[in-house]
Amino acid sequence: MQAITVQDRQAGAGGLALSELPYPHAAENDVVVRVHAAGFTRGELDWPGTWTDRAGRDRTPSVPGHELSGVVAGLGYGTTGLTVGQRVFGLADWARDGALAEYTAVEARNLAPLPADVDHTVAAALPISGLTAWQGLFDHGRLAAGQTVVIHGAAGSVGSLAVQLAREAGARVVATGRAADRDTAVGLGSETFLDLESDRLEDIGEADVVFDAIGGEILDRSAALVRPGGTLVTITAPPTVIPEGGRAVFFVVEPDRARLADLVQRVRDGRLAPIVGEVRALADVPAVFAPGRRSRGRTIIRVTPADTTHAAAR
């Protein structure tokens, strides 16, 4: 099968290459998925799991990309709940080969059924961003109706979904970002937008929850925005400044099949919409990963052509 691999940590994105790899082995409780579409996070070439397994052993050449949508092509021993030919989407394990490949082996519990009326490219944009937004707002932030939430990076892949989820939950949403992001954030449902390049962050006032997807100085200064009893949530790095009388939480997203099913139902109902930008081919990945390259919306890799027949089991 064809896959994108990386072997030299020092080379970064320049070390990405289209390679031939063996068909993956399905371990116990695994599913082999024929990948139709995949998403990736630009920072994952810096993640330890990209380079080593859970025991710390080198596992290169490794396949990046951890969001996928596709069709079940094979089942490992003991796997239940999914069937060959079924449409699925979800997360590949951080310390195993990922989704930028024609086939990948995934723990069955990390996948959810994908309804026939949701396109694979949309589904591939949902797992990390959607689960991160939900877990940040509600599991860690404990956001409730009537509260105020500040969402930093509101036009990004995580922030844009967080705005929509918070608004639907009945929260007052204050969005932040660059000036060019204003229309997107307001269109998604934010009540107020603050331009981080020209407006004063402190003018926002107090909030029950601050959800940060930017980090750095913005994260440090955001502690002062959290009212007593509130929560500062970030996905960038452990906070060094703790809100007075409040909490600070740094977290890494966790797989959740039930929540994925809920999120994709919201997509079907028109209540949630991932922002998909470019859709590129597998061979384009090295160029897409290039340092400094930016595009509006989430870039998704179409691994299997849209008209390809579903794979049978091997």
Secondary structure, DSSP 8 states (H G I E B T S, - for coil): -EEEEB--GGGGGGG-EEEE-------TTEEEEEEEEEE--GGGGGSGGGTB-TTS-B--SB----EEEEEEEEE-TT--S--TT-EEEEE--TTS--SSBSEEEEEGGGEEE--TTS-HHHHHTSHHHHHHHHIIIIIIS---TT-EEEEETTTSHHHHHHHHHHHHTT-EEEEEE-GGGHHHHHHHT-SEEEETTTS-GGGG--EEEEEESS-HHHHHHHGGGEEEEEEEEESSS--SS--TTSEEEE------HHHHHHHHHHHHHTS----EEEEEEGGGHHHHT-TT---SSEEEEE-S-TT-------
